[in-house]
């Protein structure tokens, strides 16, 4: 049964606060011209991160909330790569020469649908236009069902150092309900191939709240996955927004667990992973004690960005590909969402910026408060306000929801220091929302 506290505060569709302000606050007032100006103002010696979106899969998982397209042929991928290379050149023309890079992430879709030779060529182009640090982290997302030994070899040769594998659930009943049938053997083979080629930093993604999923199947999946000993887990709650994602309409809503069961599933997965030797990081990540994510959390330097929790300290993220989000000193930008609209802009020699958000001083303060809450489950509001030259009183007094959270025993507040009680860590988004100045709007 759903507890009164969960019923009052739990909202599966509230913002995940990977960035602030959140994407629904982006507008067309920030476009390609603003982005170009922001790129030209980047500090020449300051390291940046790169994100490259590969929007193709061999099949569409019904739960997926990302902008992807299915293709059984390689020609659409080849056409897309030609456009992506052109965007890389366009951006490189506008940033300082020899701009240092410390982190690269290939997301999707399924980035490893790119053929080995083409991936090596793409990495060569990035290295030609940017100055990669010797210690740069290069990460890639992998679908084990479409991963080959040849691709693992290419990733190792390209300097990839971290791989994130989509697992979601090992329960065949759940897999059939979400159109993603993936055996334990396929996942284990992918892990083995990666490790053979020197890619030992491995993440698994799991999801709870899926159709026909039970607490028992969540525990079994977490147990089997932990036995493969990845360095990290990201454990996400499925967000059902069929009005926004057409593929989610193929999921039977009656088969989705209710909020109470979702909370039990999340807690059961967390308990299973902690018992297996992983440390809980923030809201939904788990890491082995020696993993850098656990180490930066312990040191109070954990960060949160559009990819989730991170040890990446770069202030600038340059996004490539459709829907990619960039973060710069001045604000956020997002590319055209559909591959067709994105390609038309790039082929015309223009940046594909669709919309963005120019950060105000107040946005920066609120963003810093929310980030520390999401990372540390506590925040020293007066200290952050002082660092930004703001009076903390208006932030504390105007957060009416904060008083209710304290009254309900979810947070403790003392002299502006806010701590979320461990038993209510799954409600951290509700606590962060107390400092959100913008009304939440579902994606449209």
C-alpha positions as CSV (number, residue, x, y, z in Angstrom):
1,X,0.0,0.0,0.0
2,X,1.2,3.5,-0.9
3,X,2.3,5.4,2.3
4,X,0.7,8.8,2.8
5,X,4.2,10.5,2.4
6,X,4.8,8.8,-1.0
7,X,1.3,9.5,-2.1
8,X,1.7,13.2,-1.3
9,X,5.2,13.7,-2.8
10,X,6.0,10.9,-5.3
11,X,5.6,12.1,-8.9
12,X,7.1,9.9,-11.6
13,X,6.8,12.7,-14.1
14,X,8.5,15.5,-12.1
15,X,11.9,16.8,-13.4
16,X,15.0,14.7,-12.8
17,X,17.0,17.8,-12.4
18,X,20.0,16.7,-14.5
19,X,20.2,20.4,-15.5
20,X,18.6,23.6,-14.3
21,X,16.5,25.2,-15.7
22,X,15.0,22.1,-17.2
23,X,14.4,21.6,-20.9
24,X,10.7,22.7,-20.9
25,X,12.0,26.2,-20.0
26,X,14.1,26.3,-23.2
27,X,12.8,28.7,-25.9
28,X,13.6,29.7,-29.5
29,X,14.8,33.1,-28.2
30,X,18.2,31.4,-27.8
31,X,19.2,30.1,-31.3
32,X,22.1,29.4,-33.6
33,X,23.4,33.0,-33.4
34,X,23.6,33.0,-29.6
35,X,25.2,29.6,-29.6
36,X,27.9,30.8,-32.1
37,X,28.7,33.8,-29.9
38,X,29.0,31.5,-26.8
39,X,31.3,29.1,-28.7
40,X,33.6,32.0,-29.8
41,X,33.8,33.2,-26.2
42,X,35.1,29.9,-24.8
43,X,38.4,30.2,-22.9
44,X,41.2,28.7,-25.1
45,X,42.8,26.6,-22.4
46,X,39.8,25.4,-20.5
47,X,38.9,21.7,-21.0
48,X,35.5,20.8,-22.4
49,X,33.4,17.7,-22.7
50,X,31.9,16.4,-26.0
51,X,28.6,14.5,-26.4
52,X,27.7,12.8,-29.7
53,X,24.2,11.5,-30.3
54,X,23.7,8.5,-32.6
55,X,20.0,8.3,-33.1
56,X,19.6,4.8,-34.6
57,X,18.6,1.3,-33.3
58,X,17.9,-2.0,-35.0
59,X,14.6,-2.2,-33.1
60,X,12.7,0.2,-30.9
61,X,12.2,-0.6,-27.2
62,X,8.7,0.3,-26.2
63,X,9.8,2.0,-23.0
64,X,12.4,4.3,-24.7
65,X,12.0,8.0,-24.2
66,X,14.9,9.1,-26.4
67,X,14.7,10.4,-29.9
68,X,15.7,7.4,-32.0
69,X,14.8,5.8,-35.3
70,X,14.9,2.1,-36.4
71,X,16.9,1.1,-39.4
72,X,17.9,-2.4,-40.6
73,X,20.1,-0.9,-43.3
74,X,23.5,0.8,-42.9
75,X,22.9,3.5,-45.5
76,X,20.9,5.9,-43.2
77,X,23.7,5.6,-40.6
78,X,26.4,6.4,-43.2
79,X,24.4,9.4,-44.5
80,X,24.0,10.6,-40.9
81,X,27.7,10.3,-40.1
82,X,28.5,12.5,-43.1
83,X,26.3,15.2,-41.5
84,X,27.7,14.7,-38.1
85,X,31.2,15.2,-39.4
86,X,30.1,18.4,-41.0
87,X,28.7,19.6,-37.7
88,X,32.0,18.8,-36.0
89,X,33.8,20.9,-38.6
90,X,31.3,23.8,-38.2
91,X,31.7,23.9,-34.5
92,X,35.5,23.6,-34.7
93,X,35.6,26.7,-36.9
94,X,34.0,28.7,-34.1
95,X,35.9,27.5,-31.0
96,X,39.4,28.4,-30.0
97,X,42.1,26.4,-31.7
98,X,43.4,23.4,-29.9
99,X,40.5,23.4,-27.5
100,X,41.3,20.7,-24.8
101,X,38.9,17.8,-24.3
102,X,38.8,15.8,-21.1
103,X,35.5,13.8,-21.6
104,X,33.7,12.3,-24.6
105,X,30.4,10.4,-24.5
106,X,28.7,8.6,-27.4
107,X,25.0,8.3,-26.7
108,X,22.0,7.0,-28.5
109,X,20.3,5.1,-29.9
110,X,22.9,2.5,-30.4
111,X,26.3,4.1,-31.1
112,X,27.9,0.8,-31.8
113,X,25.8,0.3,-34.9
114,X,28.6,2.4,-36.5
115,X,31.0,0.0,-38.3
116,X,34.4,-0.3,-36.7
117,X,36.3,1.5,-39.5
118,X,33.8,4.3,-39.5
119,X,34.0,4.7,-35.7
120,X,37.8,4.9,-35.9
121,X,37.5,7.5,-38.7
122,X,35.0,9.6,-36.5
123,X,37.4,9.5,-33.6
124,X,40.2,10.6,-35.9
125,X,38.2,13.6,-37.0
126,X,37.5,14.6,-33.4
127,X,41.2,14.3,-32.5
128,X,42.1,16.4,-35.6
129,X,39.8,19.3,-34.5
130,X,40.2,19.1,-30.7
131,X,43.2,18.6,-28.4
132,X,42.4,15.5,-26.5
133,X,44.1,15.3,-23.1
134,X,46.1,12.1,-22.5
135,X,43.8,11.3,-19.6
136,X,40.6,11.9,-21.5
137,X,37.7,9.6,-20.7
138,X,35.9,8.3,-23.8
139,X,32.6,6.6,-23.0
140,X,30.1,4.8,-25.2
141,X,26.6,3.3,-24.8
142,X,26.2,-0.3,-26.0
143,X,23.3,-2.6,-26.8
144,X,24.7,-6.0,-26.1
145,X,22.3,-7.6,-28.6
146,X,24.1,-5.8,-31.5
147,X,27.7,-5.8,-30.2
148,X,30.5,-7.6,-31.9
149,X,34.0,-8.7,-31.0
150,X,35.2,-6.6,-34.0
151,X,33.6,-3.5,-32.6
152,X,35.1,-4.2,-29.1
153,X,38.5,-4.3,-30.8
154,X,37.8,-1.0,-32.6
155,X,36.7,0.7,-29.3
156,X,39.9,-0.4,-27.6
157,X,42.0,0.9,-30.5
158,X,40.1,4.2,-30.4
159,X,40.9,4.8,-26.8
160,X,37.4,4.1,-25.4
161,X,37.8,3.7,-21.6
162,X,34.2,3.3,-20.4
163,X,31.2,1.4,-21.7
164,X,27.6,1.7,-20.6
165,X,25.5,-1.4,-21.3
166,X,21.7,-1.4,-21.5
167,X,20.3,-4.3,-19.4
168,X,17.0,-3.0,-18.0
169,X,15.7,-6.4,-16.9
170,X,16.6,-10.0,-17.3
171,X,13.0,-11.2,-16.7
172,X,11.8,-12.7,-20.0
173,X,8.2,-11.7,-19.2
174,X,9.2,-8.1,-18.8
175,X,11.4,-8.2,-21.8
176,X,8.5,-9.4,-24.0
177,X,6.3,-6.6,-22.6
178,X,8.9,-3.9,-23.6
179,X,10.1,-5.4,-26.9
180,X,13.6,-5.9,-25.7
181,X,14.6,-9.6,-25.5
182,X,18.2,-9.8,-24.2
183,X,19.7,-12.9,-22.6
184,X,22.2,-12.9,-19.8
185,X,24.6,-14.7,-22.1
186,X,24.5,-11.8,-24.6
187,X,25.3,-9.3,-21.8
188,X,28.1,-11.5,-20.4
189,X,29.6,-11.9,-23.8
190,X,29.6,-8.1,-24.3
191,X,31.3,-7.6,-21.0
192,X,33.9,-10.2,-21.8
193,X,34.7,-8.7,-25.2
194,X,35.1,-5.3,-23.7
195,X,37.5,-6.5,-21.0
196,X,39.6,-8.5,-23.5
197,X,40.3,-5.2,-25.3
198,X,41.2,-3.2,-22.2
199,X,37.8,-1.5,-21.6
200,X,37.4,-2.4,-17.9
201,X,35.3,0.5,-16.7
202,X,31.8,-0.8,-17.3
203,X,28.3,0.5,-16.3
204,X,24.9,-1.3,-16.4
205,X,21.6,0.5,-16.8
206,X,18.6,-1.1,-15.0
207,X,15.0,0.1,-15.0
208,X,12.2,-0.5,-12.5
209,X,8.5,0.4,-13.0
210,X,8.2,-1.6,-16.2
211,X,5.1,-3.5,-17.3
212,X,4.6,-6.9,-15.6
213,X,7.7,-6.2,-13.4
214,X,7.7,-7.4,-9.8
215,X,9.8,-6.8,-6.8
216,X,11.1,-10.4,-7.1
217,X,12.1,-10.0,-10.7
218,X,13.9,-6.7,-10.0
219,X,15.9,-8.4,-7.2
220,X,16.8,-11.3,-9.5
221,X,17.9,-9.0,-12.3
222,X,20.0,-6.9,-9.8
223,X,21.6,-10.1,-8.4
224,X,22.5,-11.5,-11.8
225,X,23.8,-8.2,-13.0
226,X,25.9,-7.6,-9.9
227,X,27.5,-11.1,-10.4
228,X,29.1,-9.7,-13.7
229,X,30.8,-7.0,-11.5
230,X,30.3,-3.8,-13.5
231,X,31.9,-0.8,-11.8
232,X,28.6,1.2,-11.7
233,X,24.8,0.9,-12.0
234,X,22.3,3.5,-13.1
235,X,18.9,2.5,-11.8
236,X,16.1,4.5,-13.4
237,X,12.4,4.6,-12.9
238,X,10.3,4.2,-16.1
239,X,8.4,7.4,-17.0
240,X,5.3,6.6,-19.0
241,X,4.5,9.5,-21.2
242,X,2.6,8.0,-24.2
243,X,1.4,11.4,-25.3
244,X,5.0,12.4,-25.8
245,X,6.5,9.1,-27.1
246,X,4.4,7.1,-29.5
247,X,6.3,3.9,-29.0
248,X,5.1,3.9,-25.3
249,X,1.5,3.5,-26.5
250,X,2.4,-0.1,-27.2
251,X,2.8,-0.7,-23.5
252,X,-0.4,-1.8,-21.6
253,X,-0.9,0.8,-18.9
254,X,-2.8,-1.8,-16.9
255,X,0.4,-3.8,-16.7
256,X,2.4,-1.0,-15.1
257,X,3.1,-1.2,-11.3
258,X,1.5,1.4,-9.1
259,X,3.5,4.0,-7.3
260,X,3.7,1.9,-4.1
261,X,5.1,-1.1,-6.0
262,X,7.5,1.2,-7.9
263,X,8.9,2.5,-4.6
264,X,9.3,-1.1,-3.3
265,X,11.1,-2.1,-6.5
266,X,13.5,0.8,-6.3
267,X,14.2,0.0,-2.6
268,X,14.7,-3.7,-3.3
269,X,17.2,-3.0,-6.1
270,X,19.1,-0.6,-3.9
271,X,19.3,-3.0,-1.0
272,X,20.4,-5.8,-3.4
273,X,23.2,-3.7,-4.9
274,X,24.4,-2.4,-1.5
275,X,24.5,-5.9,-0.2
276,X,26.6,-6.9,-3.2
277,X,29.2,-4.3,-2.2
278,X,28.1,-1.2,-4.2
279,X,27.7,2.2,-2.6
280,X,24.7,4.3,-3.4
281,X,25.6,7.5,-5.2
282,X,23.0,10.3,-5.2
283,X,19.5,9.2,-6.1
284,X,19.9,6.4,-8.6
285,X,23.5,5.4,-9.2
286,X,25.6,2.7,-7.5
287,X,29.3,2.3,-7.7
288,X,32.0,0.0,-6.3
289,X,34.0,1.8,-3.5
290,X,37.1,2.2,-5.7
291,X,35.2,3.6,-8.7
292,X,35.7,7.3,-9.3
293,X,32.0,8.1,-8.9
294,X,32.1,6.8,-5.3
295,X,35.4,8.6,-4.7
296,X,34.2,12.0,-5.9
297,X,31.0,11.6,-3.9
298,X,33.0,10.9,-0.8
299,X,35.1,14.0,-1.5
300,X,32.0,16.2,-2.1
301,X,32.8,16.8,-5.8
302,X,30.0,14.7,-7.4
303,X,28.4,16.5,-10.4
304,X,25.1,16.2,-12.2
305,X,24.7,16.9,-15.9
306,X,22.4,15.9,-18.7
307,X,23.8,12.4,-18.7
308,X,23.2,11.9,-14.9
309,X,25.8,11.7,-12.2
310,X,29.3,12.3,-13.2
311,X,32.9,12.9,-12.1
312,X,33.3,15.3,-15.1
313,X,34.3,18.8,-13.8
314,X,34.1,20.6,-17.1
315,X,31.9,23.6,-17.2
316,X,31.4,23.3,-20.9
317,X,29.7,20.5,-22.8
318,X,29.4,20.7,-26.6
319,X,26.6,18.5,-28.0
320,X,26.6,17.1,-31.5
321,X,23.7,15.4,-33.3
322,X,19.9,15.7,-33.2
323,X,18.4,16.6,-29.8
324,X,21.9,17.0,-28.2
325,X,22.1,19.5,-25.4
326,X,25.1,21.8,-24.9
327,X,26.1,23.6,-21.7
328,X,28.2,26.7,-21.8
329,X,29.0,29.5,-19.4
330,X,26.2,31.6,-20.8
331,X,23.5,29.0,-20.8
332,X,22.1,25.8,-22.5
333,X,21.3,25.0,-26.1
334,X,19.6,22.1,-27.8
335,X,19.8,21.0,-31.4
336,X,16.9,20.2,-33.7
337,X,15.2,17.1,-32.3
338,X,14.4,15.2,-35.5
339,X,17.2,13.8,-37.6
340,X,15.7,15.4,-40.8
341,X,15.5,18.9,-39.4
342,X,19.0,18.6,-37.9
343,X,20.5,17.4,-41.2
344,X,18.9,20.2,-43.2
345,X,20.4,22.9,-41.0
346,X,23.9,21.4,-41.0
347,X,23.8,20.7,-44.8
348,X,23.0,24.4,-45.3
349,X,26.1,25.3,-43.4
350,X,24.3,26.5,-40.2
351,X,24.4,25.3,-36.6
352,X,21.3,23.2,-35.9
353,X,20.4,25.0,-32.6
354,X,16.6,24.7,-32.1
355,X,16.2,26.4,-28.7
356,X,18.0,27.2,-25.5
357,X,18.1,29.1,-22.2
358,X,20.2,32.0,-21.2
359,X,21.2,31.7,-17.5
360,X,20.4,34.5,-15.1
361,X,22.4,35.0,-11.9
362,X,19.4,33.6,-9.9
363,X,19.3,30.5,-12.2
364,X,22.9,29.8,-11.3
365,X,22.2,30.0,-7.6
366,X,19.1,27.8,-7.8
367,X,21.0,25.4,-10.1
368,X,23.8,25.1,-7.6
369,X,21.5,24.5,-4.7
370,X,19.6,21.8,-6.7
371,X,22.7,20.1,-7.9
372,X,24.1,19.7,-4.3
373,X,20.8,18.4,-3.1
374,X,20.7,15.8,-6.0
375,X,24.3,14.8,-5.4
376,X,24.8,15.0,-1.7
377,X,21.2,14.8,-0.3
378,X,22.0,17.9,1.6
379,X,22.9,21.5,0.9
380,X,24.3,24.6,2.7
381,X,22.0,27.3,1.2
382,X,23.7,30.2,2.9
383,X,27.2,29.1,1.7
384,X,26.1,28.7,-1.9
385,X,24.2,32.1,-1.8
386,X,27.3,33.8,-0.3
387,X,29.5,32.3,-3.1
388,X,27.2,33.9,-5.7
389,X,26.6,37.2,-3.8
390,X,23.0,36.5,-2.9
391,X,21.1,36.8,0.4
392,X,19.9,33.3,1.4
393,X,16.8,34.5,3.3
394,X,14.6,35.0,0.2
395,X,15.6,31.5,-1.1
396,X,14.7,29.8,2.2
397,X,11.6,31.9,2.9
398,X,10.1,31.7,-0.6
399,X,10.4,27.9,-0.7
400,X,7.0,27.3,0.9
401,X,7.2,23.6,0.0
402,X,10.3,23.4,2.1
403,X,8.4,24.0,5.3
404,X,5.9,21.3,4.4
405,X,8.8,18.8,3.7
406,X,10.3,19.6,7.1
407,X,6.9,19.3,8.8
408,X,6.4,15.8,7.2
409,X,9.8,14.7,8.4
410,X,11.4,14.4,4.9
411,X,14.1,17.0,5.6
412,X,15.9,18.5,8.6
413,X,16.7,22.2,8.4
414,X,19.2,23.9,10.7
415,X,20.6,27.4,10.0
416,X,20.0,27.0,6.3
417,X,21.6,23.6,6.1
418,X,19.0,21.2,4.6
419,X,19.5,17.4,4.9
420,X,17.2,14.8,3.4
421,X,16.6,11.9,5.7
422,X,18.0,8.6,4.4
423,X,14.7,6.8,4.5
424,X,13.2,9.5,2.2
425,X,16.1,9.7,-0.3
426,X,13.8,8.6,-3.1
427,X,11.9,11.8,-2.7
428,X,14.9,14.0,-3.4
429,X,13.4,15.4,-6.6
430,X,10.5,16.8,-4.5
431,X,13.0,18.5,-2.2
432,X,14.9,19.9,-5.2
433,X,11.6,21.2,-6.7
434,X,11.2,23.5,-3.6
435,X,13.9,25.6,-5.2
436,X,12.6,25.5,-8.7
437,X,11.4,29.0,-9.7
438,X,9.6,27.7,-12.8
439,X,6.3,25.8,-13.0
440,X,6.8,22.3,-14.3
441,X,5.5,21.6,-17.8
442,X,5.5,18.1,-19.4
443,X,7.5,17.9,-22.6
444,X,5.7,18.9,-25.7
